[in-house]
Structures are given as structure tokens and as C-alpha cells.
């Protein structure tokens, strides 16, 4: 595993929820990253945002790490969940909330 994959692997495995995104949670720099931030914030989920724009190596590395071509990428407890469309669809169906709770992650407004 290259150094960048070790870095990504470490972030994914040592943080419950990680969002690889363009920009930061406070200042998303693309609409898709912004949508995922809004969903996570709405659910009150604590997460670590990693700005791929700050590091070209991370930006390319995450795509090969997950074998997924686009950013943002959401990970929960070491598992790749998906990008913006998947996260939004799961959220709208209530599946994201259930998945987070099943992983022991508190979700605001959940029964």
C-alpha cells in the first residue's frame, strides 16, 4: 500500500464517519459535497471532513482506494457508503439514518 493509501485507510478506520469532499464542512466548494454536508448536519452526525482540494495526492488516492471515480465519498465505520446521489437517495428513503444507527452512531430526530 502506498503512503497515500495508508493515510486514507487510517482516516477511514480511525474515524466513525469520514467525508472526503471538495472544500471543508464549513465551506464546501462544490454542490455535491455541500449536499452531503447538509444531510450529515441535518442528522446531527459528527464527522471528519477531508478536503481533497488541499492535496492532489489525496484527491487521486481516494478514487483508487474506493474504486469510485467521484468526490464526495462518505465512509461509515470503515465502510464506503457512496457519493452524493447514493447518500441523498439513502437519506430520502430513511436508509442512511438506519445504517448510521445500526453502526451505533447517534442520529438527531431518530426514533
FITITOR-714914 format. One record per residue: x, y, z of N, C-alpha, C, O in turn. Coordinates in Angstrom, 1 decimal. Layout:
NODE    n_u    n_v    n_w   ca_u   ca_v   ca_w    c_u    c_v    c_w    o_u    o_v    o_w
NODE      X      Y      Z      X      Y      Z      X      Y      Z      X      Y      Z
...
REM end
This chain:
NODE    n_u    n_v    n_w   ca_u   ca_v   ca_w    c_u    c_v    c_w    o_u    o_v    o_w
NODE    0.8   -1.2    0.0    0.0    0.0    0.0    0.9    1.2    0.0    1.9    1.3    0.8
NODE    0.6    2.2   -0.8    1.4    3.4   -0.9    1.1    4.3    0.3    0.1    4.0    1.1
NODE    1.9    5.3    0.5    1.8    6.2    1.7    0.4    6.8    1.7   -0.2    7.0    2.8
NODE   -0.1    7.2    0.5   -1.4    7.9    0.5   -2.5    7.0    0.8   -3.5    7.4    1.5
NODE   -2.4    5.7    0.4   -3.4    4.8    0.7   -3.4    4.4    2.2   -4.5    4.2    2.8
NODE   -2.2    4.4    2.8   -2.1    4.2    4.2   -2.8    5.3    5.0   -3.5    5.1    6.0
NODE   -2.5    6.6    4.5   -3.2    7.7    5.1   -4.7    7.6    5.1   -5.4    7.8    6.1
NODE   -5.2    7.3    3.9   -6.7    7.2    3.7   -7.2    6.1    4.5   -8.2    6.3    5.2
NODE   -6.6    5.0    4.5   -7.0    3.8    5.3   -7.1    4.1    6.8   -8.0    3.8    7.5
NODE   -6.1    4.8    7.2   -6.0    5.2    8.6   -7.2    6.2    9.0   -7.8    6.0   10.0
NODE   -7.4    7.2    8.1   -8.5    8.1    8.4   -9.9    7.4    8.4  -10.7    7.6    9.3
NODE  -10.1    6.5    7.4  -11.3    5.8    7.3  -11.6    4.8    8.5  -12.7    4.7    9.0
NODE  -10.5    4.2    9.0  -10.6    3.2   10.0  -10.6    3.8   11.4  -11.1    3.2   12.4
NODE  -10.1    5.0   11.6  -10.0    5.6   12.9  -11.0    6.7   13.2  -11.0    7.3   14.3
NODE  -11.9    7.0   12.2  -12.9    8.0   12.5  -14.2    7.3   12.1  -14.3    6.6   11.1
NODE  -15.2    7.5   13.0  -16.5    6.8   12.7  -17.1    7.2   11.4  -17.6    6.3   10.6
NODE  -17.2    8.5   11.1  -17.7    9.0    9.9  -16.7    9.9    9.2  -16.3   10.9    9.9
NODE  -16.4    9.6    8.0  -15.4   10.5    7.3  -16.0   10.8    5.9  -16.6   10.0    5.2
NODE  -15.9   12.1    5.6  -16.4   12.6    4.3  -15.2   13.2    3.5  -14.6   14.2    3.9
NODE  -14.8   12.5    2.5  -13.8   13.1    1.6  -14.5   14.0    0.6  -15.4   13.5   -0.1
NODE  -14.2   15.3    0.6  -15.0   16.3    0.0  -14.2   17.4   -0.7  -13.0   17.5   -0.4
NODE  -14.8   18.2   -1.5  -14.2   19.3   -2.1  -14.5   20.5   -1.2  -15.7   20.9   -1.1
NODE  -13.5   21.1   -0.5  -13.7   22.1    0.4  -13.8   21.5    1.8  -13.3   20.4    2.1
NODE  -14.3   22.3    2.8  -14.4   21.9    4.2  -15.9   21.8    4.6  -16.7   22.4    3.9
NODE  -16.2   21.2    5.7  -17.6   21.2    6.1  -18.2   22.6    6.3  -19.4   22.8    6.1
NODE  -17.3   23.5    6.7  -17.8   24.9    6.9  -17.9   25.6    5.5  -18.8   26.5    5.4
NODE  -17.1   25.3    4.6  -17.1   25.9    3.3  -16.9   24.9    2.1  -15.9   24.8    1.5
NODE  -18.0   24.1    1.9  -18.0   23.2    0.8  -17.7   23.9   -0.5  -18.2   25.0   -0.7
NODE  -16.9   23.4   -1.4  -16.5   24.1   -2.7  -17.1   23.4   -3.9  -16.7   23.6   -5.0
NODE  -18.1   22.5   -3.7  -18.9   22.0   -4.8  -20.2   21.6   -4.3  -20.4   21.3   -3.1
NODE  -21.2   21.7   -5.2  -22.6   21.5   -4.8  -22.8   20.1   -4.2  -23.6   19.9   -3.3
NODE  -22.1   19.1   -4.8  -22.4   17.7   -4.3  -21.8   17.5   -2.9  -22.5   16.9   -2.1
NODE  -20.6   18.1   -2.7  -20.1   18.0   -1.3  -21.0   18.7   -0.3  -21.2   18.3    0.8
NODE  -21.5   19.9   -0.8  -22.4   20.7    0.1  -23.7   19.9    0.4  -24.1   20.1    1.6
NODE  -24.2   19.2   -0.5  -25.4   18.4   -0.2  -25.2   17.3    0.8  -26.0   17.2    1.7
NODE  -24.0   16.6    0.8  -23.8   15.6    1.8  -23.5   16.2    3.1  -24.0   15.7    4.1
NODE  -22.8   17.4    3.2  -22.6   18.1    4.4  -24.0   18.5    5.0  -24.2   18.4    6.2
NODE  -24.9   19.0    4.2  -26.2   19.4    4.7  -26.9   18.2    5.3  -27.6   18.4    6.3
NODE  -26.9   17.1    4.7  -27.5   15.9    5.2  -26.9   15.5    6.5  -27.7   15.2    7.5
NODE  -25.6   15.4    6.6  -25.0   15.0    7.8  -25.3   16.0    8.9  -25.5   15.6   10.1
NODE  -25.2   17.3    8.6  -25.5   18.3    9.6  -27.0   18.2   10.1  -27.3   18.4   11.3
NODE  -27.9   18.0    9.1  -29.3   17.8    9.5  -29.5   16.7   10.4  -30.3   16.8   11.4
NODE  -28.8   15.6   10.2  -28.9   14.4   11.1  -28.1   14.6   12.4  -28.2   13.7   13.3
NODE  -27.3   15.7   12.5  -26.6   15.9   13.7  -25.4   14.9   13.9  -25.0   14.6   15.0
NODE  -24.9   14.4   12.8  -23.9   13.3   12.8  -22.5   14.0   12.9  -22.2   14.9   12.0
NODE  -21.7   13.7   13.9  -20.3   14.2   13.9  -19.5   13.4   12.9  -19.6   12.2   12.7
NODE  -18.7   14.2   12.1  -17.9   13.5   11.1  -16.6   14.3   10.9  -16.5   15.5   11.2
NODE  -15.7   13.7   10.2  -14.4   14.4    9.8  -14.5   14.7    8.4  -14.7   13.7    7.5
NODE  -14.3   15.9    8.0  -14.3   16.3    6.6  -12.8   16.4    6.1  -12.0   17.0    6.8
NODE  -12.5   15.8    5.0  -11.2   15.8    4.5  -11.2   16.5    3.1  -11.9   16.0    2.2
NODE  -10.6   17.6    3.0  -10.6   18.5    1.8   -9.6   17.9    0.7   -8.4   18.1    0.9
NODE  -10.2   17.3   -0.3   -9.3   16.7   -1.3   -8.7   17.8   -2.2   -7.7   17.6   -2.9
NODE   -9.2   19.0   -2.2   -8.6   20.1   -3.0   -7.3   20.6   -2.4   -6.5   21.2   -3.1
NODE   -7.1   20.3   -1.1   -5.9   20.7   -0.4   -4.7   19.8   -0.8   -3.6   20.2   -0.5
NODE   -5.0   18.7   -1.3   -3.9   17.7   -1.6   -4.3   16.8   -2.8   -5.1   16.0   -2.7
NODE   -3.6   17.1   -3.9   -3.8   16.4   -5.1   -3.6   14.9   -4.9   -4.3   14.1   -5.6
NODE   -2.7   14.5   -4.1   -2.4   13.1   -3.8   -3.6   12.4   -3.2   -4.0   11.2   -3.6
NODE   -4.2   13.1   -2.2   -5.4   12.5   -1.6   -6.6   12.5   -2.6   -7.4   11.5   -2.6
NODE   -6.7   13.5   -3.4   -7.8   13.6   -4.4   -7.7   12.4   -5.4   -8.8   11.8   -5.7
NODE   -6.5   12.1   -5.8   -6.4   10.9   -6.7   -6.5    9.6   -6.0   -7.0    8.6   -6.4
NODE   -5.8    9.6   -4.8   -5.7    8.4   -4.0   -7.0    7.8   -3.6   -7.2    6.6   -3.5
NODE   -8.0    8.7   -3.2   -9.3    8.3   -2.7  -10.1    7.6   -3.8  -10.8    6.7   -3.5
NODE   -9.8    8.0   -5.0  -10.6    7.4   -6.2  -10.1    6.0   -6.4  -10.9    5.1   -6.7
NODE   -8.8    5.7   -6.2   -8.3    4.3   -6.4   -8.6    3.5   -5.1   -8.8    2.3   -5.2
NODE   -8.6    4.2   -4.0   -8.8    3.5   -2.7  -10.2    2.8   -2.7  -10.4    1.7   -2.3
NODE  -11.2    3.6   -3.2  -12.6    3.1   -3.2  -13.0    2.5   -4.5  -14.1    1.9   -4.6
NODE  -12.2    2.7   -5.5  -12.6    2.3   -6.9  -13.8    3.1   -7.3  -14.7    2.5   -7.9
NODE  -14.0    4.3   -6.9  -15.1    5.1   -7.2  -14.6    6.4   -7.8  -13.7    7.1   -7.2
NODE  -15.1    6.9   -8.9  -14.5    8.0   -9.7  -14.8    9.4   -9.2  -14.1   10.3   -9.6
NODE  -15.7    9.6   -8.3  -16.2   10.9   -8.0  -16.0   11.3   -6.5  -15.9   10.4   -5.7
NODE  -16.0   12.6   -6.2  -15.9   13.1   -4.9  -17.3   13.9   -4.7  -17.7   14.4   -5.7
NODE  -17.9   13.9   -3.6  -17.5   13.4   -2.3  -17.7   11.9   -2.2  -18.4   11.2   -2.9
NODE  -17.0   11.4   -1.1  -17.2   10.0   -0.7  -17.4    9.9    0.8  -16.6   10.5    1.5
NODE  -18.4    9.2    1.2  -18.7    9.0    2.6  -18.4    7.6    3.1  -18.7    6.6    2.4
NODE  -17.7    7.6    4.2  -17.4    6.3    4.9  -17.9    6.3    6.3  -17.9    7.3    7.0
NODE  -18.5    5.2    6.6  -19.0    5.0    8.0  -18.4    3.7    8.6  -18.5    2.6    8.0
NODE  -17.7    3.9    9.7  -17.0    2.8   10.4  -16.2    2.0    9.4  -16.2    0.7    9.4
NODE  -15.4    2.6    8.5  -14.5    2.0    7.6  -15.1    1.5    6.3  -14.5    0.9    5.5
NODE  -16.5    1.6    6.2  -17.2    1.1    5.0  -17.5    2.3    4.1  -18.0    3.3    4.5
NODE  -17.2    2.1    2.8  -17.6    3.1    1.8  -19.1    3.0    1.6  -19.6    2.0    1.2
NODE  -19.8    4.2    1.8  -21.2    4.2    1.6  -21.5    4.6    0.2  -22.4    4.0   -0.5
NODE  -20.9    5.7   -0.3  -21.2    6.2   -1.6  -20.9    7.7   -1.8  -20.4    8.3   -0.9
NODE  -21.3    8.1   -3.0  -21.2    9.6   -3.3  -22.5   10.3   -3.0  -23.4    9.8   -2.3
NODE  -22.6   11.5   -3.5  -23.7   12.4   -3.3  -25.1   11.7   -3.6  -26.0   11.7   -2.8
NODE  -25.2   11.2   -4.8  -26.5   10.6   -5.2  -27.0    9.5   -4.3  -28.1    9.4   -3.9
NODE  -26.0    8.6   -4.0  -26.3    7.4   -3.2  -26.7    7.9   -1.8  -27.7    7.4   -1.2
NODE  -25.9    8.8   -1.2  -26.2    9.3    0.2  -27.5   10.0    0.2  -28.3    9.8    1.1
NODE  -27.8   10.8   -0.8  -29.1   11.5   -0.9  -30.3   10.5   -1.0  -31.3   10.7   -0.3
NODE  -30.2    9.5   -1.9  -31.2    8.6   -2.0  -31.4    7.8   -0.7  -32.6    7.5   -0.3
NODE  -30.3    7.4   -0.1  -30.4    6.6    1.2  -31.1    7.5    2.2  -31.9    7.0    3.0
NODE  -30.7    8.8    2.3  -31.3    9.7    3.3  -32.8    9.8    3.1  -33.6    9.8    4.0
NODE  -33.2   10.0    1.8  -34.6   10.2    1.5  -35.4    9.0    1.8  -36.6    9.1    2.2
NODE  -34.8    7.8    1.7  -35.5    6.6    2.0  -35.5    6.2    3.4  -36.1    5.2    3.8
NODE  -34.7    7.0    4.2  -34.5    6.6    5.6  -33.5    5.6    5.9  -33.2    5.2    7.0
NODE  -32.8    5.1    4.8  -31.8    4.0    4.9  -30.5    4.5    5.6  -29.9    3.8    6.3
NODE  -30.2    5.8    5.3  -28.9    6.3    5.8  -29.0    6.4    7.3  -28.1    6.0    8.1
NODE  -30.2    6.9    7.8  -30.4    7.0    9.2  -30.3    5.7    9.9  -29.7    5.5   10.9
NODE  -31.0    4.7    9.3  -31.0    3.3    9.9  -29.6    2.7    9.9  -29.2    2.1   10.9
NODE  -28.9    2.9    8.8  -27.5    2.4    8.7  -26.6    3.0    9.8  -25.9    2.3   10.5
NODE  -26.7    4.3   10.0  -25.9    5.0   11.0  -26.2    4.5   12.4  -25.3    4.2   13.2
NODE  -27.5    4.4   12.7  -27.9    3.9   14.0  -27.5    2.4   14.2  -27.0    2.1   15.3
NODE  -27.6    1.6   13.2  -27.1    0.2   13.3  -25.6    0.1   13.6  -25.1   -0.8   14.1
NODE  -24.9    1.2   13.1  -23.4    1.2   13.4  -23.1    1.9   14.7  -22.0    2.1   15.1
NODE  -24.2    2.2   15.5  -24.0    2.8   16.8  -23.7    4.3   16.8  -23.2    4.9   17.7
NODE  -24.1    5.0   15.7  -23.9    6.4   15.6  -25.2    7.1   15.8  -26.2    6.9   15.1
NODE  -25.2    8.1   16.7  -26.5    8.8   17.1  -26.9    9.7   15.9  -26.1   10.3   15.3
NODE  -28.2    9.7   15.7  -28.8   10.5   14.6  -29.9   11.3   15.3  -30.8   10.8   16.0
NODE  -29.9   12.6   15.0  -30.9   13.5   15.6  -32.2   13.3   15.0  -32.4   13.0   13.8
NODE  -33.2   13.3   15.8  -34.6   13.2   15.4  -35.0   11.7   15.1  -36.1   11.5   14.5
NODE  -34.1   10.8   15.4  -34.5    9.4   15.1  -35.3    8.8   16.3  -35.1    9.2   17.4
NODE  -36.1    7.9   15.9  -37.0    7.3   17.0  -36.2    6.4   17.9  -36.7    5.8   18.8
REM end
